[in-house]
Amino acid sequence: MSTAEILSSVREMLSVTLLFVSPLLLAAILSSFVVGLFQASTRINDLTLSFVPRFAAVLLVLYLEASWATVQAIGYFERSIMTIRAAFG
C-alpha cells in the first residue's frame, strides 16, 4: 500500500468516527444547555439534575442511531476489506 492509500484510509476512518460520535455529542450539548437554562431560571443547583437528562438524551440518541450506525459500519468494513484485498491480494 502506498502512503496515499494509507492516508485515504485513515481519513475515511476519522470521518466515519466523527459521523458516529457527532449526534451523541450534539444531544449531550443540547440537553446540557436546556438543563443549564432551567437551573439558571429556577436557581436549582443539583448535580443529578444536570447528569440524568444528559444521560437519558445520549441513550435515546444512541438507541435511535443504532441501526443507521450499524449499516454505516458494515459499509465501512466492506470498503476496508476490499481495499486490503486489492492491495495485498
Order of alpha helices (4+ residues) and beta strands (2+ residues): alpha-alpha
